[in-house]
């Protein structure tokens, strides 16, 4: 096994050389000549003829030994697991437990065959424990249970932080099932054991299991309204909450998909970084309206749309582009590699007709009866994607926020243009308009009923910094700030432009640093308006993400959202989000 330790030498993991080395290891371990290895943010996963490893370098890098540990785990799955059986399970805690139990089984088999893999699997375990420790304060109870089950199967003791009374009580009540999990002999057995474990914990929650180590708090499980609100998106996979924190109000973090909070050595970067789901029960954002409330302007003829495409200062643009490329070139390179890895899945191999598959040439030469050395291309949407960046230009964005938003837009547009994606950069704010104010005064003096309106004296100030199809990006250097931010109306404008652009997929990324606001409108109507616009845009098939710049306000409006807590992280966060979106079919 000396060859397995060769990659531990100092080596650049950012290029394709390391990927090629891992491919050679994969072919040795699997015994399959045509197996390839690729990096992608939505790994780890096993595909026919390909192993996809998570590309953590998008977020600061990762030890080479950990990446090799991922390779060992995925090879073990490919050789010894029934992936088809696991794929049939609906997403949820039972599926996560089944994967955890089966991973321990297949890794044990791999370690029997290749003892040298123990070092790398150990590094992967340490990495998983570090991630769990970092995310533990915001982890849902059910995900903490899955992690402690994984710990138990690997004979690891929970840390002091993880030693929750209710979690340990659940493990104690399921000791006999955990013994069965350790003795799993097949994927089907792992699945059955996982379901038995889920049933046991549900029975514990319902009070049907007698355990002296568990003291139930108030009745608050899947059968109660409180739990229903917290676990609405988990359906039958909801389990009892952590009673040690039952006095705390439900967190918005618990309302998202289960993958958002999952931890463990088999979880992907995309799972860990996926935007969180919004909570309709957030404080100060009532939803119980008799009918949709939109923010209707008194007039729209005073709104101004300025197209600044190609009209920015060329020297300022060149300086901005140079800074953007210096800061984000590695992120662009990772995005390109991830897209290239994703596109390689378009080939069907082992076909009787088509074009020659060069990976099958050796077998063709050594096996006279070999009849399937061809490959055919599968239909794929490729890069036919239109992307709009919409930037909040309100006064509160002035200073460092708007500077980084400008830099981020420059980096994204520059990278997307080079990667053959069509994109557009828009900005919005509202400004007080003297002619509109005069109209308002005349209407009010005439006794007109103005109660249906919610924008009276401010006009929209909308700017196009780079339109679809344009190659001159200098207008992005002119991104500036205005006054207020009527988000709903601006969002509808941007979505309409995007919907008119021909493309297979359309994505809209919104940068905002707070709640919608105007100097003359009702804030509650503005918030209701934004929610209604977001819902309507989603129904049109536009993929929408809200980026909160030093704010969590986006959680209240956008089903998919990311909060950037440190300004310096804005470009890397947006690149990561965009990578995940582009790789989802």
Helices and strands as residue ranges (DSSP letters): H 2-5, G 6-8, H 16-30, E 36-40, E 45-47, E 50-54, G 56-59, H 64-80, H 83-87, H 93-113, G 115-117, H 118-135, G 136-138, H 141-153, H 165-173, H 175-182, H 187-206, H 225-230, G 235-237, G 243-245, G 252-255, H 258-261, H 269-273, E 304-307, H 314-343, G 344-346, E 347-351, E 355-356, G 358-360, H 361-366, E 374-377, E 385-392, G 395-397, H 400-418, E 422-432, H 434-445, E 458-466, G 474-478, H 487-499, E 505-512, H 523-539, E 543-549, G 553-556, E 561-564, G 567-569, H 570-583
